[in-house]
Amino acid sequence: MRQTSFHFLTTIGAAYALLLFAGPGAAKTIEVHIESDGRTVEAPLEANAGDSIRIVATGKTFAFRGLTAVPGLTPLDIDCKGSQATDVFRTVRNQAAVLYAVCDGTRRIREGVVILGPDRKVLYLAYSLSGDASNPIHLEPIGNPPVLTTDDEPILVIVNKQPSDEPASFDLAFTVKAGSFIDVAPVRPTTAQAAAKLAPESPEYVDSVLRFHKAFLGEQIVDYDISGYFKAETSNKVTKTTDVPPAKDSPGSTEETETVNETGAYKIYSGELPQVHSVYHYNIATGVVATFLRDPSFARVLTSLKSGDANPAKYATEQQPGSDRAMPVLMFSAYLKPLDAQVPWHSADLLPAPTIGFSLSSPASDFFFGVSHEIRRHVQLVYGYHLGKVTAMSKTQGLDDPTSDAAPVSTTRFKGNFFVGATFNIDFIKGLFK
């Protein structure tokens, strides 16, 4: 039994280490696709410190710079003179962002930024000119909105803007409102904007970074406004004048259009971040486990009949080994990596969580130590070592009198064996009755 226990624990430890160190947190390569003129039309995937950043732009060279802090607003200023054809930059753990330049010879056609997580989540907005004098600037989200948790700082990155375009800089303001649990709101604009018009080919595009500089509480929804200082048409008045008396060969009236353009601070875009998810560092769940720890019983059984006074009936103590048992349990699990229960289940949820618990039917006698895996949302596979009290012969029994049919003296002692089972959160149980 000792050797079997050792091999079992060794196997579990190896599987645990494999999931922990070779799981979804492993380094990967994130691609950023750039058009031939320097614009981008798609948002890159989320990147973490330690990932590699690959710029995909045919026929161009690149310059990179790793930063330990998130950059401010434009300009970013990377020189193309030292650019190389190498399109991959490998980040390190202490970096917060990567600045890159896409170069056509010595001419820079784009300066971009990739924000690195895991605790920074980016929403990309594409800049364009609308052609509407009263609302000349258009911003539109590109890519999927990020999933925000209470550990994350949201960051906005505005792409495809030329340094000469208005406004010279952007301002960010936001308010917070309460949401409801597991109600992930998509990013959506709340103000009408003119249709976007493609910008002409330009010598350079530069990304702008807008920061909230904080993480938000769980189940909060953040409304934000982006504004800037630029010239826009504030009024357009048409004046009609009737000729009195009308001149010969005259239409009888004239029209004059008076347009007023004013430079000031105007709102460009209003949006809403996805609802912030609470993350959980532990889990309490109930369930049922099957344990291989058997509880034996002892009884005196007749072994020979009485045959006269000289040969009394004889008895012996017999042990019934018992059988495997099922027990209702309450389990407490501690997550090594905080769990977001408001997103669909994915393989990262299989990361083992150290777990302890006790039997609901005998809370002072049966204890469980092991690990659990979230095998689907709100359902966990749990297994490990069961330490429980079982019946044993008392050492104070003394000599065995074969002529006595008195019940043997027994006691309880702690012993251990393996267990396996499943636990459930209340949300799963409620879902069964919907």
C-alpha positions as CSV (number, residue, x, y, z in Angstrom):
1,M,0.0,0.0,0.0
2,R,2.8,2.5,0.8
3,Q,4.5,1.9,-2.6
4,T,1.1,2.3,-4.4
5,S,0.4,5.5,-2.6
6,F,3.8,6.9,-3.5
7,H,3.3,6.1,-7.2
8,F,-0.1,7.6,-7.1
9,L,1.1,10.9,-5.6
10,T,4.0,11.0,-8.0
11,T,1.7,10.7,-11.0
12,I,-0.6,13.4,-9.7
13,G,2.3,15.7,-9.0
14,A,3.7,15.3,-12.5
15,A,0.3,15.9,-14.1
16,Y,-0.1,19.0,-11.9
17,A,3.2,20.4,-12.9
18,L,2.5,19.8,-16.6
19,L,-0.8,21.6,-16.5
20,L,0.7,24.5,-14.4
21,F,3.8,25.2,-16.4
22,A,2.8,24.0,-19.9
23,G,-0.8,25.3,-19.9
24,P,-2.4,28.3,-21.5
25,G,0.1,30.7,-20.0
26,A,2.9,29.5,-22.2
27,A,4.6,32.0,-24.5
28,K,3.1,32.4,-28.0
29,T,3.5,34.5,-31.1
30,I,1.1,37.4,-31.8
31,E,0.8,38.7,-35.4
32,V,0.0,42.3,-36.3
33,H,-1.1,42.7,-39.9
34,I,-0.3,46.0,-41.6
35,E,-1.5,47.2,-45.0
36,S,0.9,48.4,-47.7
37,D,0.2,52.0,-46.9
38,G,0.8,51.6,-43.2
39,R,-2.8,51.3,-42.0
40,T,-4.2,48.4,-40.0
41,V,-7.7,46.9,-40.5
42,E,-7.7,44.3,-37.7
43,A,-6.9,44.2,-34.1
44,P,-4.1,41.9,-32.9
45,L,-4.9,39.2,-30.4
46,E,-4.2,39.8,-26.7
47,A,-0.5,39.7,-26.0
48,N,1.3,39.0,-22.7
49,A,4.8,39.9,-21.5
50,G,7.0,37.0,-22.7
51,D,5.1,36.6,-26.0
52,S,6.7,37.3,-29.4
53,I,5.3,40.0,-31.6
54,R,5.4,39.5,-35.4
55,I,4.7,42.3,-37.8
56,V,3.2,41.1,-41.1
57,A,3.8,43.7,-43.8
58,T,5.2,42.4,-47.2
59,G,8.3,44.0,-48.5
60,K,8.8,46.3,-45.4
61,T,11.5,46.5,-42.7
62,F,10.9,47.0,-39.0
63,A,12.3,48.7,-35.9
64,F,11.3,47.7,-32.4
65,R,11.6,49.0,-28.9
66,G,10.5,47.3,-25.7
67,L,9.0,49.5,-22.9
68,T,8.7,48.8,-19.1
69,A,5.8,51.3,-18.9
70,V,2.7,51.9,-21.1
71,P,3.5,54.9,-23.4
72,G,1.5,58.1,-23.4
73,L,0.1,59.9,-26.4
74,T,1.7,60.4,-29.7
75,P,4.3,60.9,-31.1
76,L,6.2,57.7,-30.3
77,D,9.3,58.6,-32.4
78,I,11.1,55.5,-33.6
79,D,13.9,55.9,-36.2
80,C,13.8,53.8,-39.3
81,K,17.6,54.1,-40.0
82,G,18.3,51.0,-37.9
83,S,15.4,49.0,-39.2
84,Q,15.9,45.4,-40.2
85,A,13.9,42.8,-42.2
86,T,13.5,40.7,-39.0
87,D,9.8,40.9,-38.3
88,V,9.7,39.3,-34.8
89,F,10.4,40.9,-31.4
90,R,10.5,38.6,-28.4
91,T,9.3,40.4,-25.2
92,V,10.5,39.7,-21.7
93,R,8.6,39.4,-18.4
94,N,9.1,43.0,-17.2
95,Q,7.8,44.7,-20.4
96,A,4.5,46.6,-20.5
97,A,4.4,47.5,-24.2
98,V,6.3,47.2,-27.5
99,L,6.7,50.1,-29.9
100,Y,7.3,49.3,-33.5
101,A,7.9,51.1,-36.8
102,V,7.1,49.9,-40.2
103,C,9.6,51.2,-42.7
104,D,9.6,51.6,-46.5
105,G,13.3,52.1,-46.9
106,T,14.2,55.0,-44.6
107,R,10.6,56.3,-44.8
108,R,8.5,55.5,-41.8
109,I,4.9,54.6,-42.8
110,R,3.6,53.5,-39.4
111,E,4.5,53.8,-35.7
112,G,2.4,51.4,-33.7
113,V,2.1,50.0,-30.2
114,V,1.3,46.6,-28.8
115,I,0.2,46.7,-25.1
116,L,1.2,43.7,-23.1
117,G,-0.8,42.0,-20.4
118,P,-1.9,39.9,-18.7
119,D,-3.5,42.7,-16.6
120,R,-3.9,45.2,-19.4
121,K,-6.8,44.8,-21.9
122,V,-7.0,46.8,-25.1
123,L,-9.9,48.0,-27.2
124,Y,-8.8,49.3,-30.7
125,L,-10.6,52.2,-32.4
126,A,-9.9,53.0,-36.1
127,Y,-9.7,56.7,-37.0
128,S,-11.0,58.1,-40.2
129,L,-12.3,61.3,-41.7
130,S,-16.1,61.3,-42.3
131,G,-16.5,64.1,-44.9
132,D,-19.2,65.7,-42.7
133,A,-18.1,69.2,-41.7
134,S,-20.2,69.2,-38.5
135,N,-18.8,65.8,-37.4
136,P,-15.6,65.5,-39.3
137,I,-13.9,62.7,-37.3
138,H,-15.1,59.0,-37.1
139,L,-13.9,56.4,-34.6
140,E,-15.0,52.8,-34.9
141,P,-14.1,49.8,-32.8
142,I,-12.2,47.0,-34.6
143,G,-11.8,43.5,-33.4
144,N,-13.6,41.8,-30.5
145,P,-14.0,43.6,-27.2
146,P,-11.7,42.4,-24.4
147,V,-13.0,40.4,-21.4
148,L,-12.4,42.6,-18.4
149,T,-11.9,41.4,-14.8
150,T,-11.3,43.2,-11.5
151,D,-7.5,42.7,-12.1
152,D,-7.4,44.4,-15.5
153,E,-6.8,48.0,-16.6
154,P,-8.7,48.8,-19.8
155,I,-6.7,50.8,-22.4
156,L,-7.9,52.4,-25.6
157,V,-5.6,52.5,-28.7
158,I,-6.6,54.7,-31.6
159,V,-5.1,53.5,-34.9
160,N,-4.7,54.9,-38.5
161,K,-4.3,58.5,-37.5
162,Q,-1.8,60.8,-39.2
163,P,0.1,63.3,-37.0
164,S,-1.2,66.1,-39.1
165,D,-4.8,65.1,-38.6
166,E,-7.0,66.8,-36.1
167,P,-7.2,66.6,-33.2
168,A,-3.6,66.8,-32.1
169,S,-4.5,64.8,-29.0
170,F,-7.5,63.0,-27.5
171,D,-9.1,63.4,-24.1
172,L,-10.8,60.6,-22.2
173,A,-13.6,60.9,-19.6
174,F,-15.7,58.1,-18.1
175,T,-18.5,57.2,-15.7
176,V,-19.3,53.9,-14.0
177,K,-22.7,52.2,-13.6
178,A,-23.8,48.9,-12.0
179,G,-24.4,45.8,-14.1
180,S,-25.9,42.4,-13.3
181,F,-24.0,39.2,-12.7
182,I,-22.9,37.3,-15.8
183,D,-24.3,40.0,-18.1
184,V,-21.3,40.7,-20.4
185,A,-22.2,43.8,-22.5
186,P,-20.6,44.2,-25.9
187,V,-18.8,47.4,-26.9
188,R,-21.2,49.5,-28.8
189,P,-21.3,53.2,-29.7
190,T,-24.0,55.4,-28.2
191,T,-23.7,58.5,-30.4
192,A,-24.5,58.8,-34.1
193,Q,-21.5,59.3,-36.3
194,A,-21.2,60.1,-40.0
195,A,-20.2,57.3,-42.3
196,A,-16.5,56.8,-42.5
197,K,-14.6,57.8,-45.6
198,L,-11.3,56.1,-46.5
199,A,-8.2,58.3,-45.9
200,P,-5.8,58.8,-48.8
201,E,-2.4,57.1,-48.8
202,S,-0.2,58.8,-46.3
203,P,3.5,58.9,-45.4
204,E,2.8,57.8,-41.8
205,Y,0.2,56.6,-39.3
206,V,0.8,56.9,-35.6
207,D,-1.1,55.1,-32.8
208,S,-2.6,57.1,-29.8
209,V,-2.9,55.5,-26.4
210,L,-5.7,56.5,-23.9
211,R,-5.5,55.1,-20.4
212,F,-8.1,54.7,-17.6
213,H,-5.2,54.3,-15.1
214,K,-7.3,52.0,-12.9
215,A,-9.0,48.6,-12.7
216,F,-12.7,48.6,-11.9
217,L,-14.9,46.6,-9.5
218,G,-16.7,43.5,-10.5
219,E,-20.1,43.8,-12.3
220,Q,-19.4,47.5,-13.2
221,I,-20.0,48.9,-16.7
222,V,-17.8,51.8,-17.8
223,D,-19.2,54.5,-20.2
224,Y,-16.6,56.6,-21.8
225,D,-16.3,59.7,-24.0
226,I,-13.5,60.6,-26.3
227,S,-13.1,64.2,-27.2
228,G,-10.6,66.5,-28.9
229,Y,-9.8,70.1,-29.8
230,F,-10.4,70.8,-33.5
231,K,-12.3,72.9,-36.0
232,A,-15.9,71.9,-36.9
233,E,-18.9,73.4,-38.6
234,T,-21.3,74.7,-35.9
235,S,-24.0,76.3,-38.1
236,N,-25.1,76.4,-41.7
237,K,-27.6,79.1,-42.5
238,V,-29.2,79.7,-45.9
239,T,-30.6,83.2,-46.4
240,K,-33.1,83.9,-49.3
241,T,-33.5,87.5,-50.5
242,T,-36.4,88.6,-52.8
243,D,-35.6,91.3,-55.3
244,V,-38.0,94.2,-55.1
245,P,-38.8,95.2,-57.8
246,P,-37.4,92.1,-59.6
247,A,-34.8,92.9,-62.2
248,K,-35.3,92.1,-65.8
249,D,-34.4,88.4,-66.6
250,S,-33.9,87.8,-62.8
251,P,-35.3,84.8,-61.0
252,G,-36.8,87.2,-58.5
253,S,-34.7,86.1,-55.5
254,T,-31.1,85.1,-54.4
255,E,-29.8,82.7,-51.9
256,E,-26.7,83.0,-49.7
257,T,-25.2,80.3,-47.5
258,E,-23.5,81.4,-44.3
259,T,-21.3,78.7,-42.7
260,V,-19.7,79.2,-39.2
261,N,-16.7,77.0,-38.3
262,E,-15.4,77.2,-34.7
263,T,-12.4,75.6,-33.1
264,G,-13.2,74.0,-29.7
265,A,-13.4,70.9,-27.7
266,Y,-15.9,68.4,-29.2
267,K,-17.1,65.0,-28.3
268,I,-15.9,62.5,-31.0
269,Y,-17.1,59.1,-29.7
270,S,-19.1,57.7,-26.8
271,G,-18.8,54.0,-26.0
272,E,-19.3,51.3,-23.4
273,L,-16.7,48.9,-22.2
274,P,-17.7,45.3,-21.6
275,Q,-19.0,44.6,-18.1
276,V,-16.2,43.9,-15.6
277,H,-16.1,40.3,-14.4
278,S,-15.4,39.3,-10.8
279,V,-12.7,36.7,-10.4
280,Y,-12.7,34.1,-7.7
281,H,-9.7,32.9,-5.6
282,Y,-11.5,30.0,-4.0
283,N,-14.6,27.8,-4.4
284,I,-17.0,26.2,-2.0
285,A,-19.1,23.4,-3.4
286,T,-21.1,20.3,-2.4
287,G,-21.1,16.9,-4.0
288,V,-20.7,13.2,-3.7
289,V,-17.5,11.1,-3.6
290,A,-16.8,7.4,-3.8
291,T,-14.2,6.4,-1.2
292,F,-12.1,3.2,-1.2
293,L,-11.7,3.5,2.6
294,R,-13.8,0.6,4.0
295,D,-15.2,0.4,7.5
296,P,-15.0,-3.2,8.7
297,S,-17.3,-4.8,11.3
298,F,-16.6,-7.5,13.9
299,A,-18.8,-10.3,15.3
300,R,-18.6,-13.5,17.2
301,V,-19.6,-16.5,15.2
302,L,-20.2,-20.1,16.2
303,T,-17.5,-22.5,15.1
304,S,-18.5,-25.7,16.8
305,L,-21.6,-26.9,18.6
306,K,-21.7,-28.0,22.3
307,S,-21.3,-31.7,22.8
308,G,-21.6,-32.2,26.5
309,D,-20.3,-30.3,29.5
310,A,-16.8,-31.2,28.6
311,N,-17.0,-29.7,25.1
312,P,-18.9,-26.4,25.2
313,A,-19.8,-24.4,22.1
314,K,-16.9,-22.5,20.7
315,Y,-16.8,-19.1,19.0
316,A,-14.4,-17.0,17.0
317,T,-14.2,-13.3,16.1
318,E,-14.9,-12.8,12.4
319,Q,-14.2,-9.5,10.5
320,Q,-16.4,-8.3,7.7
321,P,-14.3,-6.0,5.5
322,G,-17.1,-3.7,4.5
323,S,-17.5,-2.2,1.0
324,D,-16.6,1.0,-0.8
325,R,-18.9,3.9,0.2
326,A,-20.5,7.0,-1.2
327,M,-20.5,10.2,0.9
328,P,-22.0,13.6,0.6
329,V,-19.2,16.2,1.0
330,L,-18.5,19.9,1.3
331,M,-15.3,20.9,-0.4
332,F,-13.1,24.1,-0.3
333,S,-10.8,24.7,-3.2
334,A,-8.1,27.5,-3.6
335,Y,-7.4,28.6,-7.1
336,L,-3.7,29.1,-7.9
337,K,-4.9,31.3,-10.9
338,P,-8.1,33.3,-10.2
339,L,-11.1,31.9,-12.0
340,D,-13.5,33.9,-14.1
341,A,-16.8,32.1,-13.9
342,Q,-18.7,34.5,-16.2
343,V,-17.1,33.3,-19.4
344,P,-17.7,29.9,-21.2
345,W,-15.6,27.0,-19.9
346,H,-12.2,26.5,-21.6
347,S,-9.3,24.2,-21.1
348,A,-7.4,26.6,-18.8
349,D,-10.1,25.8,-16.1
350,L,-8.6,22.3,-15.8
351,L,-5.7,23.7,-13.8
352,P,-5.7,21.7,-10.6
353,A,-6.8,23.5,-7.4
354,P,-5.7,22.3,-4.0
355,T,-8.9,21.1,-2.2
356,I,-9.9,20.1,1.4
357,G,-13.2,19.0,2.7
358,F,-15.3,16.9,5.0
359,S,-18.2,14.5,5.0
360,L,-21.6,16.1,5.5
361,S,-22.9,13.0,7.2
362,S,-19.9,12.6,9.5
363,P,-18.1,15.9,9.6
364,A,-15.9,15.0,12.6
365,S,-14.8,11.6,11.3
366,D,-14.1,11.9,7.6
367,F,-11.7,14.4,6.0
368,F,-10.6,14.8,2.3
369,F,-7.4,16.2,0.9
370,G,-6.8,16.4,-2.9
371,V,-7.2,18.5,-6.0
372,S,-10.2,19.5,-8.1
373,H,-10.6,20.4,-11.8
374,E,-13.3,22.5,-13.3
375,I,-14.5,20.0,-16.0
376,R,-17.4,22.2,-17.1
377,R,-18.7,25.5,-15.7
378,H,-19.8,25.0,-12.1
379,V,-18.9,21.3,-12.0
380,Q,-15.6,19.9,-10.6
381,L,-13.9,16.6,-10.7
382,V,-12.3,16.0,-7.3
383,Y,-10.0,13.3,-6.1
384,G,-7.2,12.6,-3.5
385,Y,-6.7,11.1,-0.1
386,H,-9.6,10.2,2.4
387,L,-8.6,10.2,6.0
388,G,-11.4,8.8,8.1
389,K,-12.3,6.9,11.2
390,V,-12.9,3.1,10.8
391,T,-13.7,0.4,13.2
392,A,-10.8,-1.7,14.6
393,M,-10.4,-4.3,17.3
394,S,-9.5,-2.7,20.6
395,K,-6.1,-3.5,22.0
396,T,-7.7,-3.9,25.5
397,Q,-9.6,-7.0,24.3
398,G,-7.2,-9.3,26.2
399,L,-7.1,-13.0,25.6
400,D,-9.7,-14.5,23.3
401,D,-12.0,-16.8,25.2
402,P,-13.3,-19.3,22.6
403,T,-16.3,-20.2,24.7
404,S,-17.5,-16.6,25.0
405,D,-20.1,-15.3,22.6
406,A,-19.8,-11.7,23.9
407,A,-19.5,-9.1,21.2
408,P,-15.8,-8.2,20.7
409,V,-14.6,-4.9,22.0
410,S,-14.0,-2.5,19.2
411,T,-12.8,1.1,18.8
412,T,-12.3,3.6,15.9
413,R,-9.0,4.7,14.4
414,F,-8.0,7.0,11.6
415,K,-7.0,5.3,8.3
416,G,-6.7,6.5,4.8
417,N,-7.3,5.6,1.2
418,F,-8.2,7.2,-2.1
419,F,-11.4,8.9,-3.1
420,V,-12.9,10.3,-6.3
421,G,-16.1,12.2,-7.0
422,A,-17.8,15.3,-8.3
423,T,-18.9,18.6,-6.7
424,F,-21.4,21.2,-7.9
425,N,-21.9,24.9,-7.4
426,I,-25.4,26.2,-6.7
427,D,-25.6,27.8,-10.2
428,F,-25.3,24.4,-11.8
429,I,-28.0,23.0,-9.6
430,K,-30.4,25.9,-10.3
431,G,-29.7,25.5,-14.0
432,L,-31.1,21.9,-13.9
433,F,-34.5,23.2,-13.1
434,K,-34.7,26.0,-15.7
